[in-house]
Amino acid sequence: MVSDDGLLIKIIGSWLPYLTLLLSIIFYSKYKQYTFYKYFIIYILSIIFIDILSRNFFTINNITLFNVYTFFEFNSFALLYYHLIKDRRRLKILKALVIAFNAIYFISFYFDYYILYTIPLEGVVNSVFVILFFVELLNSERILNYKKLLPFWISVGFLIFYLTTVPFWSLYYSSIFDSRAMFPIIYYLATVFQLIFIYGLVTCKKTENLY
């Protein structure tokens, strides 16, 4: 079995979220004390849900479907980091960015021009959330045991994916680059960040009262 464009990596990347979800359920008892964990599961569920819809019901002209998905993806991501970040100043930045992004998102339904920028903007804002978390982690005692912290590995995966896709989507939606020839980049990135999630779920330890 191969994908429509003949790329095995696309198949692997599309099925890995199902494995991530399965492991999230298997290890639920280990991480259930983490407040952010349920939003991580919601995030993975949203990926799977959109995959099922795009495969079976919206196989053609599914731009609207992915635009709606952007809203749920972003806000589940924001809620995840709202429960990871503890510093009040950083939380204020997060809240301001959430309000700003959602305002632009809804405006884009009235002014189609802005739709071209919502996905690249989401990548930028999500990257900022991850960086805010890393700054806080670096300035805390948790950094001493960072390799065993699930939020660390989840954040590494997110940062690799979102930060590196910003220039890709910016070029794609601005029509400077409108070919699908470079889409394997997205497939590889999607595979890498799911593999990092899986690594974190399997190897990290239960740590009390940190998140």
C-alpha angles and dihedrals in degrees: 000000000000133000124255091268093043096249118141089192089064091056092047092048093049094052099043094079087062090055090046090052092048092052090045088058094043092051095038093112090055095053104025092105089066108095092206093054097083090055090051089055090047089052092053091045090054090055091051093045093052090046091054092047094047092047098047112020110018102039093140128046096000097159092114091051092055092045089057090045090056090064094053094040093052097045095046087049091050092049089050092056093039086066094043099050115073105174111101096218092052091046089054089054090049093050092048092051092048091053092045095048094046090049091053090044094056093041088056090067089063098037108041091196091074093055087075090065105041096085096046089044090051089054091052095047094045089050089053090053091053092047091050089054093048092050089053092046092051090054096050138072089250089079089074090070100027096132090065095047115102092206089059094057093041089052093048089054093047094048094049091050103041100037094049094046095054095083091042095054092039091058094040097052094040089059090237085114114020102157125108090219092103096046092103085074089066091046092052092046092049089051094048096050093048090050089053090052090051092048091051094047092051101041107033123097132231108262120188126232099352101113 
